[in-house]
Amino acid sequence: MTALLRAVSGLIVWAVAFSALYGLQGLGCALGWDAMMVGPIQLGRAALIALWLAFVAVQAWMIWHFSHHTHGSMFLNRLAVAIAVIGWVATIYTGVPVVTTSMCF
């Protein structure tokens, strides 16, 4: 059971990241964080970028950990690494709007 959970954890972390990013974006807009500045950047955007980079780092650590620590069957180990890579790419791709688009409409 643990090996199966490791195998799907990359996409679970991506789903949590996606939900957390867009939940924080909505909260930031509701609280007016787009009007508050932290140096040259909006408070809301700074918070979103920090959260996004934290999730990207977690995913990168998962890839490293799964590729260097093997448990159980070889198939589930390779599956865990592959899905962690897919989750990492998906986290980067779905987080790009945090940097490239306006925070609130």
Phi, psi and omega in degrees: 000320180296320180296322178292321177295319176298323183295328182257359186295332178300317179282332176294316178296321176299316180297319177295317179298314180301313180294317181294318180297312184282336170292317178294325178297315178295319178296316179298320178292319180294327182268000177078025180292342179289341179266345180269137182250142172239093187068232182270005187234150177294146179301315180298316180294321178298317179295318179295317180295318179298316179294318180299313180295327176296316178292323176298320178294319177299316179296319179296320177297320179299317178300312180299312183297314182292330181279340181255344181238107182262139178222134174072219187284149179295323180299312181292329175294314179294323177296319179298317179294314181297317181287329175295321176295316178299317178296322179295313178297318179295323178295318177295312184296315182281349177266348181303323177300339176301324184266328192262341184245168178290150186286314182233150179252000000 
